[in-house]
Amino acid sequence: MCGIFGYRFIPGHEEEHRERLLHMASVLRHRGPDQEGGVIDPKHDLALGACRLAIIDVRGGSQPVSNETGDIWAVVNGEIFDYLEHRKILSQAGHRFRSACDSEVIVHAYEEYGPDFVERIDGQFVIVIWDRREGVLWLYRDRFGICPLHYARTPDGGFIFGSEAKAIFSLKIMEPKVDGRALDQAFSYWTNAPGHTCFEGVREIRPAHRLRLDRNGILHEERYWSLPESAAAQRQSRSLDPDDIEQQIREEVTTAVQSRLVADVPVGVYLSGGIDSSIITLLARETVGPDLQTFSVEFEDPVFDESEFQEIVRHALALKNHCALRITARDIGVHFPTAVYHAERILFRSAPVPLLLLSKEVRNRGIKVILSGEGADEVFWGYPLFKEAMIRRYWRRNPTSKVRPRLLERIFPFMPQYSGRYVQLLIESYRRTLDYSGPLDTHVTRFASCAHQKKYYAPAFRASLHGYDPITHLQEALGNDLEQVNYLQRAQIIEQETLLSGYLLSSQGDRMSMAHSVEARIPYLKHSLVTAAIALPDHNKLLGLKDKRILRKAFGDSLPSSIAGRIKHPYQAPDVKAFFYDNGQEADYVDELLHRKRLEDTGFFDPAVVAQFLKKVRTTPAERFSTQDNMTIVLLLSTQLLALHFSRQIERNLVLHPSTFHVSLLSP
Amino acid sequence: MKETPRSGVEGYARHIRQYIFDNFVMSGDVGDIPLDVSLLQEGIVDSYGFVELTEWVEKEFKISIVDEELVPENFGSIHRMARFVALKRGQEGGRSGSASKPADPAESGPSAPPRILHGKEAV
């Protein structure tokens, strides 16, 4: 992985271009501390740069890379896992390679296959290609949005991009201003609408999309891959034989893990103790052996702690190098502002912070690459949300049934309102949305829960939204995809486009690992695996209330039964408790950020309502904080941090390294 | 200043409404919270909020609520809660049998009789 950045249609002398690249590199250095470099094409008002995290061909693979003639240049963040196959084919076709690095394959593949080359590659990536011959800049993002790319247009028609938005702001052409609509999106479904960011004027490439910036400065966005279409194609050829299916999934998952172990540096595994990461650990252990490095987060607070299960896996697989990092609520409070700086998003949970601390530990132990179990709960329908959608539908067919809604008790056994005592009131609250049947109906409970957070809006801010509806926006953005699939597949696609891409892979994934130069690889999101899984008959994933059935069937026998049969334990961390402590103390920035004056400065929240909330959390015993209170504190603090501190945090990181930054200057 | 629980359905209702305002609604005017609509169906209090709310009701009004009483008939609206509290307090204070008579003449919406369990009989 790397940090990549650059721009087009911003004129300047060579020295000005160089200075700009140095600024952008300085704020992305955490993503790639091993090598920095750029290319400047003054004739085209273009510059590209990269901070490289060296993983494949550590010595040779410096960036940017070019083809033999120097008329095609690329900067790449991420990994092309099948690069060796492509390299072989491209060499046979006459392409000459200077390094053994996967990034170099890109420029030759582009030359050979044209802009559709991306459809052929298996990877997690953002690729930017400068085609001097055509005067066209191409930007590609992987199919699920594992790697990030932000971009913006300047008032003068310039185009700027960077792995993280901070690279764009480092040029000081634009100021980071929190976008009111983006805030409303985060307060409606925890993430931004696809393609949007928290900042005014800054966008993201959507997963599975590419951008083409033509020679006239016009930007074209195109999708190059679609899960529903791939699934439809796959269904033509699928076998319905249970043994074939089991074999197919076992092979897909095994291949996915093996392909993600390819590196010239050691690869570790994040082990949560759930079935998904345990399967990855099992398969990686088969290749790497007992020395495999595994990493876990442990919590002081037993509500969140999963160390008991991590121990079971460590013992069962005889892992010799397990590192468990113990996290306290205060650790989270202390590091929360840093996490928000890296995430660049409004957060609704503190759970990214422990992963920020874990990646530091990983890096300290000399590991640059880890595998993560992210994605399995979307691909194999492990989240309670899928069960909830199924129960609602089953109940709706017989709304007077007393028995059907009682199934709801069984989907969130860890939440008190789902216990038998409260079930009648729970059913009453679900009844409210029972008739809702739009394309986003599987997510209506989440929307309803989030809506409670909007009471904190300042009246003037609410008025400034002019009736904007983030849910309609989301529905329009997902459009056709939702019409081509059944309701559980639809739930999966909505999850992938919102929570997975907009939080799990970004705020909690890439941004937290790359903060300490650690690349997270996501085997369950190998696209052939995702396609195979979505095309399976539903009962392989969810049958009654049994989830991830095929995954449990394919690998259950190789894992301890307490792991293979384990129900989903959501990875979460202390929220309110991270900022308000038992002895009455608080994280030192709480009062400053949520002070009346600071709230008036940003204008998003009503100081009187926030004061009422603070009064409540300051007088409530720690174990009584509700889900809503936990969400509120993280939403409020992260928004205020982005609005008030982000700019200064960027400023502090502008440390230029001119002597080690190598620039290629292209002659006109 | 915090209102103290007063006897009488109206007094309980005002007290419960103030608690709901302070802890869940927070913005606007306490008087805007309707007394006779379902807080759950209107989304005024979410399902976890009811865990907090019922625990508070038990403590504040010194009553104990059994699982079977946690039903919309008793908790569907602020007035229903107030009526339920009044009945429970009456019952636990030695009186019983008032469940048959609507305790709140102001209640206007469609209503179901409150469900109160007297020992084992209603299970």
Interface residues (C-beta under 8 A of the other chain):
Chain A: M415 P416 Q417 Y418 G420 R421 Y422 Q424 L425 L426 E428 S429 Y430 R431 R432 A448 S449 A451 H452 K455 Y456 D606 A608 V609 Q612 F613 K616 R624 S626 T627 Q628
Chain B: D22 N23 F24 V25 M26 S27 S38 L40 Q41 E42 G43 D46 S47 Y48 G49 F50 V51 E52 T54 D67 L70 V71 P72 F75 G76
